[in-house]
Amino acid sequence: MWIVDTVLTPYRLPFATPWRSAAGLWHERRGWLIRITDQSGRCGYGDAAPLPASGTETLSEAKPWLDAQLTTLIGVTPESACRQLPAGCPAARCGLETALLDLQSKQQALPLYRLLGGRDIYPVRINAAIGALDQQAGGRAVAAVAAGYSILKLKLGCSPIKTELSLLQRLCSKLPGEVRLRLDANRAWQLDEAANLIEKLNHLPIECLEEPLHEPTPQGLKALQSLARFDLALDESLPRYIRAQQLQPLPVKRIVVKPACLGGLVPALTLIGQAHQSAVACVITSSLESSAGLWPLCHLAATADALTTPAVHGLATSHWFSHDLGTPPVIANGRVTLGSEPGTGFILKA
């Protein structure tokens, strides 16, 4: 079945509460919903949502790339189009590849995780995203624990280290024993600051610390990882450790996989396989996509969990939006359970 129509629709989704990190403050998320239709009227959807702070192209760079690619799809099958997708703007390519894979899986009457190589489906474990570490973080943490989450992710680097350490210690004193914190500094600190902080974090229930260094040199990260009793992780810095689509030796124990920064689900799955062979842990994380982008990320996480070591993934971000393009995946007790329906499961709101 070949493609007969393509539509690119811009969207603007406001955050219910501004999203704050060391990289800045966001009030909305912008991108394009891609819809590709075949002869039988089946539609595949993808979300092209650039986020330069995470390492993607800009909105203005993505649009002409998408326009140029969409003109080549009419009369082509989604399988053929996927094989011929050029490299380029990673977030735009990710959205377009996702739309093609969604359509292909619907044509084959398969859920996307099956098309990607996954097997019997198990619940995908999810961490809670409770935003920046501030005076209200404790209340959000209590609500997340009550909702069944055991890993809580916090953004650090928004306030002085002394202030954040005090807030962390106070928060940790109130957490149940099985709950752990996943921290993301977004390159906030100098090496000596990070080293001093890590020595104190070693005595707290910390599960991981992402991107601690403003200048993330391999030597500095390796030194910090040797100090830490928990994993350090690469996120924005990950592309510099990928050469010719091959993952290079890493100074840390974990990587954060964001398909929008890697050019799609298939490149992300290839990277996950390479990391698994090197005993590097992988966590699939949202780049604050709409529900059209979150659904395929859950399928990627399910596939990765079936093929590698299961992880707790960072995909609980839809509640930050005041409205969305469709209904996001349902999270119950910190887990998403995907069904057997063809495609990603995304349904566009009327």
NUFI-750317 format. One record per residue: residue number from 1; x, y, z of N, C-alpha, C in turn. Coordinates in steps of 0.05 Angstrom, whole numbers, plus 5000, padded with zeros to 4 digits. Layout:
N
MARKOL  resi   n_u   n_v   n_w  ca_u  ca_v  ca_w   c_u   c_v   c_w
MARKOL   NUM     X     Y     Z     X     Y     Z     X     Y     Z
...
***
This chain:
350
MARKOL  resi   n_u   n_v   n_w  ca_u  ca_v  ca_w   c_u   c_v   c_w
MARKOL     1  5017  4976  5000  5000  5000  5000  5018  5025  5000
MARKOL     2  5013  5042  4980  5030  5065  4979  5017  5090  4990
MARKOL     3  5032  5110  4994  5023  5135  5007  5009  5153  4986
MARKOL     4  4986  5164  4994  4971  5181  4975  4969  5210  4985
MARKOL     5  4975  5215  5011  4972  5243  5021  4990  5247  5045
MARKOL     6  5000  5271  5048  5016  5279  5072  5006  5306  5081
MARKOL     7  5005  5310  5107  4996  5335  5119  5015  5342  5142
MARKOL     8  5023  5367  5143  5040  5378  5164  5025  5400  5178
MARKOL     9  5018  5396  5204  5002  5414  5219  5018  5425  5242
MARKOL    10  5022  5452  5244  5036  5463  5267  5019  5462  5292
MARKOL    11  5032  5459  5315  5017  5459  5340  5032  5476  5360
MARKOL    12  5018  5484  5381  5029  5500  5403  5015  5490  5428
MARKOL    13  5029  5477  5446  5018  5466  5470  5028  5481  5494
MARKOL    14  5012  5496  5508  5021  5510  5532  5025  5491  5556
MARKOL    15  5045  5497  5572  5049  5481  5597  5029  5492  5618
MARKOL    16  5018  5473  5633  5001  5481  5655  5016  5496  5676
MARKOL    17  5041  5488  5681  5060  5503  5698  5086  5505  5682
MARKOL    18  5099  5528  5681  5123  5531  5666  5144  5510  5672
MARKOL    19  5157  5499  5651  5177  5479  5654  5204  5492  5659
MARKOL    20  5216  5486  5681  5241  5500  5689  5264  5481  5692
MARKOL    21  5287  5488  5681  5311  5473  5685  5335  5492  5684
MARKOL    22  5359  5482  5688  5383  5499  5686  5387  5510  5658
MARKOL    23  5374  5498  5638  5376  5507  5611  5357  5530  5604
MARKOL    24  5337  5535  5622  5319  5557  5616  5291  5551  5626
MARKOL    25  5272  5569  5618  5244  5567  5627  5227  5566  5602
MARKOL    26  5209  5547  5600  5191  5544  5577  5162  5546  5586
MARKOL    27  5146  5561  5570  5118  5564  5575  5101  5548  5555
MARKOL    28  5113  5538  5534  5098  5523  5514  5116  5505  5499
MARKOL    29  5105  5486  5485  5119  5468  5467  5108  5471  5439
MARKOL    30  5126  5474  5420  5117  5478  5392  5129  5456  5375
MARKOL    31  5115  5449  5354  5124  5429  5335  5104  5425  5313
MARKOL    32  5107  5402  5299  5088  5396  5277  5078  5367  5280
MARKOL    33  5052  5364  5276  5041  5337  5275  5042  5329  5245
MARKOL    34  5054  5306  5240  5056  5295  5213  5035  5273  5210
MARKOL    35  5019  5275  5188  5000  5254  5182  5005  5244  5154
MARKOL    36  5008  5218  5151  5013  5205  5125  4990  5185  5120
MARKOL    37  4977  5186  5097  4954  5170  5091  4960  5151  5068
MARKOL    38  4950  5126  5070  4954  5107  5048  4928  5104  5031
MARKOL    39  4929  5086  5012  4906  5082  4993  4881  5074  5008
MARKOL    40  4883  5059  5030  4860  5049  5044  4850  5069  5065
MARKOL    41  4862  5092  5067  4853  5112  5086  4866  5109  5114
MARKOL    42  4884  5090  5117  4899  5088  5142  4918  5111  5145
MARKOL    43  4921  5121  5170  4938  5144  5175  4960  5137  5195
MARKOL    44  4984  5146  5189  5006  5144  5208  5013  5172  5218
MARKOL    45  5018  5174  5244  5023  5200  5257  5051  5201  5269
MARKOL    46  5063  5225  5267  5089  5229  5280  5091  5258  5291
MARKOL    47  5107  5262  5311  5111  5288  5323  5139  5298  5318
MARKOL    48  5141  5320  5303  5167  5332  5298  5169  5356  5317
MARKOL    49  5184  5353  5339  5184  5374  5360  5213  5381  5367
MARKOL    50  5226  5398  5352  5254  5405  5358  5256  5418  5386
MARKOL    51  5279  5413  5399  5285  5425  5425  5315  5430  5426
MARKOL    52  5324  5453  5416  5353  5458  5414  5368  5454  5441
MARKOL    53  5354  5460  5463  5367  5457  5489  5375  5428  5495
MARKOL    54  5362  5409  5481  5368  5381  5484  5387  5371  5463
MARKOL    55  5393  5388  5443  5412  5380  5423  5401  5376  5395
MARKOL    56  5376  5385  5391  5364  5382  5364  5368  5408  5348
MARKOL    57  5357  5407  5324  5356  5431  5307  5335  5450  5318
MARKOL    58  5333  5474  5306  5313  5494  5313  5288  5489  5297
MARKOL    59  5266  5502  5305  5241  5501  5290  5245  5511  5261
MARKOL    60  5260  5532  5258  5263  5544  5231  5280  5526  5213
MARKOL    61  5298  5510  5225  5313  5491  5209  5297  5466  5202
MARKOL    62  5279  5458  5219  5264  5433  5215  5243  5436  5193
MARKOL    63  5230  5459  5191  5207  5462  5172  5215  5457  5143
MARKOL    64  5236  5470  5132  5243  5465  5104  5252  5436  5099
MARKOL    65  5264  5423  5119  5272  5395  5116  5247  5378  5113
MARKOL    66  5228  5383  5130  5203  5367  5129  5188  5372  5102
MARKOL    67  5186  5397  5094  5173  5403  5069  5186  5388  5046
MARKOL    68  5212  5388  5045  5226  5375  5023  5222  5345  5023
MARKOL    69  5221  5333  5046  5218  5304  5048  5189  5295  5042
MARKOL    70  5170  5310  5051  5142  5302  5047  5135  5302  5017
MARKOL    71  5148  5319  5001  5142  5319  4972  5151  5294  4958
MARKOL    72  5168  5278  4970  5179  5254  4957  5163  5229  4964
MARKOL    73  5143  5231  4982  5130  5207  4993  5106  5196  4977
MARKOL    74  5094  5213  4961  5070  5205  4946  5077  5182  4926
MARKOL    75  5061  5160  4928  5066  5138  4910  5087  5119  4920
MARKOL    76  5097  5123  4944  5118  5106  4956  5106  5090  4979
MARKOL    77  5115  5066  4985  5106  5051  5008  5121  5062  5033
MARKOL    78  5108  5060  5057  5122  5069  5081  5148  5054  5086
MARKOL    79  5150  5028  5079  5175  5013  5083  5197  5025  5066
MARKOL    80  5191  5030  5041  5211  5041  5023  5219  5069  5032
MARKOL    81  5200  5085  5040  5206  5112  5049  5224  5112  5073
MARKOL    82  5219  5094  5092  5236  5092  5116  5265  5085  5109
MARKOL    83  5268  5067  5090  5295  5059  5082  5310  5081  5068
MARKOL    84  5296  5100  5056  5309  5121  5040  5311  5148  5055
MARKOL    85  5301  5149  5080  5302  5174  5095  5331  5183  5098
MARKOL    86  5338  5207  5090  5365  5217  5093  5370  5226  5121
MARKOL    87  5395  5229  5128  5403  5242  5153  5397  5271  5151
MARKOL    88  5396  5284  5173  5390  5313  5172  5380  5323  5199
MARKOL    89  5360  5339  5199  5349  5350  5224  5338  5327  5241
MARKOL    90  5350  5321  5265  5343  5297  5279  5314  5296  5289
MARKOL    91  5304  5318  5300  5276  5317  5311  5256  5315  5288
MARKOL    92  5261  5329  5266  5244  5327  5243  5244  5298  5231
MARKOL    93  5268  5287  5229  5271  5260  5218  5257  5240  5237
MARKOL    94  5260  5244  5263  5247  5226  5282  5216  5227  5278
MARKOL    95  5205  5250  5275  5176  5253  5272  5167  5239  5246
MARKOL    96  5182  5243  5224  5174  5232  5199  5177  5202  5199
MARKOL    97  5200  5192  5210  5204  5163  5212  5181  5150  5229
MARKOL    98  5173  5163  5251  5152  5153  5268  5126  5150  5253
MARKOL    99  5119  5171  5237  5094  5170  5222  5095  5147  5202
MARKOL   100  5118  5142  5189  5120  5120  5170  5119  5093  5184
MARKOL   101  5131  5091  5207  5130  5066  5222  5102  5060  5232
MARKOL   102  5088  5081  5241  5061  5079  5251  5043  5068  5228
MARKOL   103  5046  5080  5204  5030  5071  5182  5037  5043  5174
MARKOL   104  5063  5036  5173  5072  5010  5166  5061  4989  5185
MARKOL   105  5061  4994  5211  5052  4975  5231  5021  4971  5228
MARKOL   106  5007  4993  5221  4978  4990  5217  4972  4973  5192
MARKOL   107  4988  4977  5171  4984  4961  5147  4989  4931  5153
MARKOL   108  5008  4925  5171  5014  4897  5177  4998  4887  5201
MARKOL   109  4980  4903  5211  4963  4896  5234  4980  4887  5258
MARKOL   110  5001  4903  5264  5019  4898  5286  5021  4922  5304
MARKOL   111  5023  4918  5331  5031  4941  5348  5059  4948  5341
MARKOL   112  5066  4973  5345  5092  4983  5336  5115  4967  5349
MARKOL   113  5112  4960  5375  5134  4946  5388  5140  4919  5374
MARKOL   114  5120  4906  5362  5124  4882  5347  5140  4888  5321
MARKOL   115  5132  4909  5308  5146  4917  5283  5176  4923  5289
MARKOL   116  5181  4934  5312  5209  4941  5320  5225  4918  5329
MARKOL   117  5212  4895  5333  5227  4871  5342  5222  4862  5370
MARKOL   118  5203  4875  5384  5196  4867  5411  5180  4841  5411
MARKOL   119  5179  4829  5435  5165  4804  5438  5140  4808  5456
MARKOL   120  5134  4788  5472  5111  4790  5490  5114  4815  5507
MARKOL   121  5092  4829  5509  5093  4855  5522  5091  4853  5552
MARKOL   122  5107  4868  5566  5106  4871  5595  5102  4900  5601
MARKOL   123  5092  4907  5625  5090  4935  5632  5116  4950  5631
MARKOL   124  5115  4974  5620  5139  4991  5618  5139  5008  5643
MARKOL   125  5161  5006  5658  5163  5022  5683  5171  5051  5677
MARKOL   126  5159  5069  5691  5163  5098  5686  5170  5113  5711
MARKOL   127  5189  5132  5708  5194  5150  5731  5175  5174  5731
MARKOL   128  5170  5185  5754  5154  5210  5756  5172  5234  5750
MARKOL   129  5162  5252  5734  5176  5277  5728  5164  5299  5745
MARKOL   130  5177  5307  5766  5165  5325  5785  5177  5354  5783
MARKOL   131  5192  5359  5762  5201  5386  5756  5225  5395  5772
MARKOL   132  5228  5421  5774  5251  5433  5788  5250  5428  5818
MARKOL   133  5274  5427  5830  5276  5424  5859  5270  5452  5871
MARKOL   134  5247  5455  5883  5239  5480  5895  5223  5474  5921
MARKOL   135  5212  5494  5933  5198  5491  5958  5173  5473  5955
MARKOL   136  5162  5472  5932  5138  5456  5927  5144  5427  5918
MARKOL   137  5170  5420  5914  5177  5394  5904  5168  5372  5923
MARKOL   138  5169  5377  5949  5161  5357  5968  5132  5348  5964
MARKOL   139  5114  5367  5960  5086  5361  5955  5083  5344  5930
MARKOL   140  5097  5352  5909  5095  5337  5884  5106  5308  5887
MARKOL   141  5128  5306  5903  5139  5280  5908  5120  5262  5923
MARKOL   142  5106  5273  5943  5087  5257  5959  5064  5247  5940
MARKOL   143  5055  5265  5923  5034  5257  5904  5043  5235  5885
MARKOL   144  5068  5237  5876  5079  5217  5857  5082  5190  5871
MARKOL   145  5091  5190  5896  5093  5165  5911  5066  5152  5915
MARKOL   146  5046  5169  5921  5019  5159  5925  5007  5147  5899
MARKOL   147  5017  5158  5876  5008  5148  5850  5022  5122  5841
MARKOL   148  5041  5113  5857  5054  5087  5851  5082  5089  5840
MARKOL   149  5094  5113  5838  5121  5116  5827  5142  5110  5848
MARKOL   150  5163  5096  5840  5185  5090  5859  5211  5105  5851
MARKOL   151  5212  5116  5827  5234  5133  5818  5223  5161  5812
MARKOL   152  5234  5181  5825  5224  5209  5821  5247  5225  5808
MARKOL   153  5241  5239  5786  5261  5255  5773  5258  5284  5779
MARKOL   154  5280  5296  5787  5281  5325  5794  5302  5339  5777
MARKOL   155  5295  5364  5770  5314  5382  5756  5330  5398  5777
MARKOL   156  5356  5397  5775  5374  5412  5793  5388  5434  5777
MARKOL   157  5404  5450  5790  5419  5471  5777  5404  5497  5773
MARKOL   158  5380  5499  5785  5364  5523  5781  5368  5543  5804
MARKOL   159  5381  5534  5826  5386  5550  5850  5414  5544  5859
MARKOL   160  5426  5560  5878  5452  5554  5888  5454  5525  5900
MARKOL   161  5477  5513  5897  5481  5485  5906  5473  5482  5936
MARKOL   162  5481  5500  5953  5475  5498  5981  5445  5497  5986
MARKOL   163  5430  5514  5971  5401  5514  5974  5389  5488  5965
MARKOL   164  5399  5478  5942  5387  5453  5931  5394  5429  5948
MARKOL   165  5418  5429  5960  5426  5406  5977  5408  5406  6002
MARKOL   166  5403  5429  6013  5385  5430  6036  5357  5420  6030
MARKOL   167  5347  5428  6006  5320  5419  5998  5320  5389  5993
MARKOL   168  5342  5379  5981  5344  5350  5976  5344  5334  6002
MARKOL   169  5360  5343  6021  5362  5329  6047  5335  5329  6061
MARKOL   170  5321  5351  6060  5295  5352  6072  5275  5334  6058
MARKOL   171  5276  5334  6031  5258  5317  6016  5264  5287  6021
MARKOL   172  5289  5280  6021  5296  5252  6025  5288  5241  6052
MARKOL   173  5288  5258  6072  5280  5250  6099  5251  5242  6101
MARKOL   174  5235  5250  6081  5206  5244  6081  5199  5222  6061
MARKOL   175  5218  5211  6046  5212  5191  6026  5211  5163  6038
MARKOL   176  5192  5146  6029  5192  5118  6037  5219  5105  6029
MARKOL   177  5226  5083  6043  5252  5071  6039  5258  5061  6011
MARKOL   178  5236  5053  5996  5241  5041  5970  5242  5062  5947
MARKOL   179  5237  5087  5954  5237  5108  5933  5265  5119  5929
MARKOL   180  5272  5124  5903  5298  5135  5896  5294  5160  5879
MARKOL   181  5314  5178  5879  5313  5202  5864  5331  5200  5839
MARKOL   182  5321  5209  5817  5337  5212  5792  5340  5242  5787
MARKOL   183  5365  5251  5787  5371  5280  5786  5382  5287  5758
MARKOL   184  5375  5311  5749  5384  5321  5723  5394  5350  5727
MARKOL   185  5420  5354  5724  5431  5381  5728  5434  5397  5703
MARKOL   186  5430  5385  5679  5431  5400  5654  5457  5417  5652
MARKOL   187  5479  5405  5659  5506  5417  5657  5508  5443  5674
MARKOL   188  5500  5441  5698  5498  5465  5715  5524  5473  5729
MARKOL   189  5543  5453  5734  5564  5458  5754  5592  5455  5742
MARKOL   190  5610  5468  5757  5639  5464  5751  5647  5438  5765
MARKOL   191  5671  5428  5757  5680  5402  5767  5682  5401  5797
MARKOL   192  5694  5421  5810  5698  5420  5839  5671  5421  5853
MARKOL   193  5652  5437  5842  5625  5439  5854  5612  5412  5853
MARKOL   194  5613  5399  5829  5600  5373  5826  5612  5352  5844
MARKOL   195  5639  5352  5846  5652  5332  5863  5644  5335  5892
MARKOL   196  5643  5359  5902  5635  5364  5930  5606  5356  5935
MARKOL   197  5589  5361  5915  5561  5354  5918  5557  5324  5918
MARKOL   198  5571  5310  5899  5568  5281  5897  5576  5267  5923
MARKOL   199  5596  5277  5936  5604  5264  5961  5581  5266  5982
MARKOL   200  5566  5287  5981  5543  5290  5999  5519  5273  5989
MARKOL   201  5515  5272  5962  5493  5257  5951  5496  5227  5956
MARKOL   202  5521  5218  5959  5526  5189  5964  5512  5179  5989
MARKOL   203  5504  5197  6007  5491  5189  6032  5460  5191  6029
MARKOL   204  5451  5198  6006  5422  5201  6001  5412  5179  5982
MARKOL   205  5386  5175  5980  5375  5154  5962  5374  5164  5933
MARKOL   206  5398  5167  5921  5400  5177  5894  5404  5153  5875
MARKOL   207  5388  5152  5854  5390  5130  5834  5408  5137  5811
MARKOL   208  5409  5163  5804  5425  5171  5781  5428  5202  5781
MARKOL   209  5449  5212  5768  5453  5240  5764  5460  5245  5735
MARKOL   210  5444  5260  5721  5449  5265  5693  5464  5292  5689
MARKOL   211  5483  5292  5671  5496  5316  5661  5504  5336  5683
MARKOL   212  5522  5329  5701  5530  5347  5723  5548  5370  5714
MARKOL   213  5563  5367  5692  5585  5386  5687  5578  5406  5665
MARKOL   214  5585  5431  5670  5582  5452  5650  5601  5447  5626
MARKOL   215  5624  5437  5632  5644  5429  5611  5648  5398  5615
MARKOL   216  5632  5382  5601  5632  5353  5607  5655  5339  5593
MARKOL   217  5679  5343  5602  5702  5329  5591  5702  5300  5599
MARKOL   218  5712  5282  5583  5714  5254  5590  5729  5249  5617
MARKOL   219  5751  5264  5620  5766  5261  5645  5751  5270  5670
MARKOL   220  5737  5292  5667  5721  5302  5690  5698  5283  5697
MARKOL   221  5684  5273  5676  5661  5255  5681  5671  5228  5693
MARKOL   222  5694  5219  5683  5705  5194  5694  5712  5197  5723
MARKOL   223  5724  5220  5730  5731  5225  5758  5706  5226  5776
MARKOL   224  5685  5239  5766  5661  5241  5782  5648  5213  5785
MARKOL   225  5648  5197  5763  5635  5171  5765  5650  5153  5786
MARKOL   226  5676  5157  5788  5691  5141  5807  5684  5150  5836
MARKOL   227  5675  5175  5839  5667  5184  5866  5639  5175  5873
MARKOL   228  5622  5173  5853  5593  5168  5858  5587  5139  5864
MARKOL   229  5569  5135  5882  5559  5108  5888  5534  5101  5871
MARKOL   230  5527  5119  5853  5504  5116  5835  5514  5122  5807
MARKOL   231  5496  5116  5788  5504  5121  5760  5504  5151  5754
MARKOL   232  5524  5159  5738  5522  5185  5724  5513  5179  5695
MARKOL   233  5500  5198  5683  5488  5193  5656  5494  5216  5637
MARKOL   234  5498  5209  5612  5500  5228  5590  5473  5232  5577
MARKOL   235  5467  5257  5571  5442  5264  5557  5450  5283  5534
MARKOL   236  5452  5309  5539  5460  5328  5518  5487  5322  5507
MARKOL   237  5505  5310  5524  5532  5305  5515  5535  5279  5499
MARKOL   238  5514  5264  5498  5517  5237  5485  5526  5239  5456
MARKOL   239  5516  5257  5439  5525  5257  5411  5555  5258  5406
MARKOL   240  5570  5270  5424  5599  5271  5420  5612  5244  5424
MARKOL   241  5597  5224  5435  5608  5197  5438  5597  5178  5417
MARKOL   242  5585  5189  5396  5575  5172  5374  5590  5181  5349
MARKOL   243  5604  5162  5337  5619  5167  5312  5612  5146  5292
MARKOL   244  5604  5155  5268  5596  5137  5246  5575  5117  5257
MARKOL   245  5556  5127  5272  5534  5111  5283  5543  5089  5302
MARKOL   246  5567  5092  5314  5578  5073  5333  5583  5087  5360
MARKOL   247  5573  5074  5381  5577  5085  5408  5606  5081  5416
MARKOL   248  5619  5103  5424  5647  5101  5433  5648  5095  5463
MARKOL   249  5672  5087  5473  5675  5083  5502  5666  5107  5519
MARKOL   250  5652  5101  5541  5640  5122  5556  5653  5125  5584
MARKOL   251  5653  5150  5595  5664  5155  5622  5644  5151  5644
MARKOL   252  5619  5144  5637  5597  5141  5656  5583  5114  5652
MARKOL   253  5564  5108  5669  5552  5081  5669  5525  5081  5655
MARKOL   254  5515  5104  5646  5488  5105  5635  5485  5125  5614
MARKOL   255  5467  5121  5595  5460  5141  5575  5430  5145  5575
MARKOL   256  5422  5170  5568  5395  5177  5565  5389  5178  5535
MARKOL   257  5370  5162  5526  5364  5159  5497  5340  5175  5490
MARKOL   258  5344  5196  5474  5322  5212  5464  5321  5210  5433
MARKOL   259  5302  5195  5422  5302  5191  5393  5301  5218  5377
MARKOL   260  5289  5238  5389  5287  5264  5375  5315  5276  5371
MARKOL   261  5334  5268  5387  5362  5278  5385  5379  5259  5367
MARKOL   262  5369  5235  5362  5384  5215  5348  5374  5210  5320
MARKOL   263  5351  5222  5313  5341  5219  5285  5320  5198  5282
MARKOL   264  5310  5186  5304  5288  5167  5301  5289  5144  5320
MARKOL   265  5269  5127  5318  5266  5103  5335  5286  5082  5327
MARKOL   266  5290  5078  5301  5309  5057  5292  5337  5064  5299
MARKOL   267  5347  5088  5294  5374  5095  5304  5377  5092  5334
MARKOL   268  5356  5099  5349  5357  5097  5378  5359  5067  5386
MARKOL   269  5344  5050  5373  5345  5022  5380  5372  5010  5374
MARKOL   270  5385  5019  5352  5412  5010  5345  5431  5018  5367
MARKOL   271  5429  5043  5377  5447  5053  5398  5442  5037  5424
MARKOL   272  5418  5031  5430  5411  5016  5454  5425  4988  5453
MARKOL   273  5424  4975  5430  5437  4949  5427  5467  4951  5431
MARKOL   274  5480  4972  5421  5508  4976  5425  5515  4981  5454
MARKOL   275  5499  4997  5467  5503  5003  5496  5500  4977  5512
MARKOL   276  5480  4961  5506  5476  4936  5521  5501  4918  5519
MARKOL   277  5512  4917  5495  5536  4900  5491  5560  4910  5508
MARKOL   278  5560  4936  5514  5581  4948  5530  5574  4950  5559
MARKOL   279  5552  4938  5567  5543  4939  5595  5537  4967  5605
MARKOL   280  5527  4984  5586  5519  5011  5593  5489  5012  5595
MARKOL   281  5478  5022  5617  5449  5023  5620  5437  5044  5603
MARKOL   282  5412  5040  5594  5398  5059  5577  5371  5066  5588
MARKOL   283  5364  5091  5588  5338  5100  5596  5327  5117  5573
MARKOL   284  5303  5110  5564  5290  5125  5543  5274  5147  5555
MARKOL   285  5278  5171  5545  5266  5195  5558  5253  5213  5538
MARKOL   286  5231  5224  5546  5216  5243  5529  5232  5269  5526
MARKOL   287  5229  5282  5503  5239  5310  5499  5215  5329  5501
MARKOL   288  5197  5323  5519  5172  5339  5523  5155  5339  5497
MARKOL   289  5153  5315  5485  5136  5313  5461  5106  5313  5469
MARKOL   290  5090  5318  5448  5061  5315  5451  5055  5285  5455
MARKOL   291  5029  5278  5459  5021  5250  5461  5027  5235  5435
MARKOL   292  5028  5249  5412  5035  5236  5387  5064  5226  5387
MARKOL   293  5081  5239  5403  5108  5230  5406  5113  5211  5429
MARKOL   294  5096  5213  5450  5099  5196  5473  5092  5167  5468
MARKOL   295  5070  5163  5453  5062  5135  5447  5084  5119  5434
MARKOL   296  5097  5128  5412  5119  5112  5401  5142  5109  5420
MARKOL   297  5148  5128  5437  5169  5125  5456  5163  5102  5476
MARKOL   298  5138  5098  5483  5131  5075  5500  5135  5049  5486
MARKOL   299  5129  5048  5460  5134  5024  5444  5164  5019  5442
MARKOL   300  5180  5039  5439  5209  5036  5438  5219  5025  5464
MARKOL   301  5209  5036  5487  5217  5026  5513  5209  4997  5517
MARKOL   302  5186  4989  5508  5177  4961  5510  5195  4943  5494
MARKOL   303  5203  4952  5470  5221  4937  5453  5248  4934  5466
MARKOL   304  5259  4956  5476  5285  4956  5489  5285  4938  5513
MARKOL   305  5264  4939  5529  5262  4922  5553  5262  4892  5546
MARKOL   306  5249  4886  5523  5248  4858  5515  5275  4848  5504
MARKOL   307  5291  4866  5493  5316  4858  5480  5341  4863  5497
MARKOL   308  5338  4880  5517  5361  4886  5534  5353  4884  5564
MARKOL   309  5367  4898  5581  5360  4899  5610  5338  4919  5615
MARKOL   310  5315  4911  5626  5293  4930  5630  5302  4953  5648
MARKOL   311  5291  4977  5642  5298  5001  5657  5272  5015  5666
MARKOL   312  5276  5036  5681  5254  5054  5689  5257  5079  5671
MARKOL   313  5238  5084  5653  5241  5104  5632  5228  5130  5640
MARKOL   314  5237  5151  5626  5228  5178  5633  5206  5188  5613
MARKOL   315  5182  5177  5616  5161  5183  5596  5136  5194  5609
MARKOL   316  5137  5203  5634  5113  5214  5647  5113  5244  5646
MARKOL   317  5110  5256  5622  5111  5285  5619  5086  5298  5609
MARKOL   318  5066  5282  5601  5042  5293  5588  5026  5310  5607
MARKOL   319  5027  5305  5634  5011  5320  5653  5021  5349  5655
MARKOL   320  5044  5355  5644  5054  5383  5646  5039  5401  5626
MARKOL   321  5026  5389  5606  5011  5405  5586  4983  5411  5596
MARKOL   322  4973  5435  5589  4946  5442  5596  4926  5428  5577
MARKOL   323  4935  5422  5552  4919  5405  5534  4939  5392  5515
MARKOL   324  4929  5372  5500  4946  5356  5484  4933  5349  5457
MARKOL   325  4948  5337  5439  4938  5331  5412  4920  5306  5413
MARKOL   326  4923  5289  5433  4908  5265  5436  4910  5256  5464
MARKOL   327  4898  5233  5471  4900  5222  5498  4927  5208  5501
MARKOL   328  4942  5216  5521  4969  5203  5525  4967  5175  5536
MARKOL   329  4988  5160  5535  4988  5133  5547  4980  5134  5577
MARKOL   330  4964  5115  5585  4955  5114  5613  4977  5102  5631
MARKOL   331  4984  5116  5652  5004  5107  5671  4990  5099  5697
MARKOL   332  4992  5073  5704  4980  5063  5729  5001  5051  5746
MARKOL   333  5004  5060  5771  5024  5050  5789  5052  5052  5777
MARKOL   334  5058  5074  5764  5084  5078  5752  5091  5060  5729
MARKOL   335  5070  5050  5715  5074  5032  5692  5055  5039  5669
MARKOL   336  5064  5034  5645  5048  5035  5621  5046  5007  5609
MARKOL   337  5022  4998  5604  5018  4972  5591  5006  4976  5564
MARKOL   338  5021  4969  5543  5012  4972  5516  4994  4949  5508
MARKOL   339  4975  4955  5490  4957  4934  5480  4967  4921  5454
MARKOL   340  4950  4907  5441  4957  4893  5416  4945  4906  5391
MARKOL   341  4934  4930  5395  4923  4944  5371  4945  4953  5353
MARKOL   342  4940  4953  5327  4961  4961  5307  4969  4991  5312
MARKOL   343  4995  4996  5305  5005  5023  5306  5015  5030  5334
MARKOL   344  5016  5056  5339  5027  5066  5364  5006  5068  5386
MARKOL   345  4980  5070  5378  4959  5075  5397  4950  5104  5398
MARKOL   346  4965  5122  5385  4957  5150  5385  4932  5154  5368
MARKOL   347  4913  5169  5380  4888  5176  5366  4885  5207  5367
MARKOL   348  4884  5220  5344  4881  5249  5344  4854  5258  5354
MARKOL   349  4855  5278  5372  4830  5289  5382  4815  5303  5360
MARKOL   350  4788  5300  5361  4772  5313  5340  4772  5343  5344
***
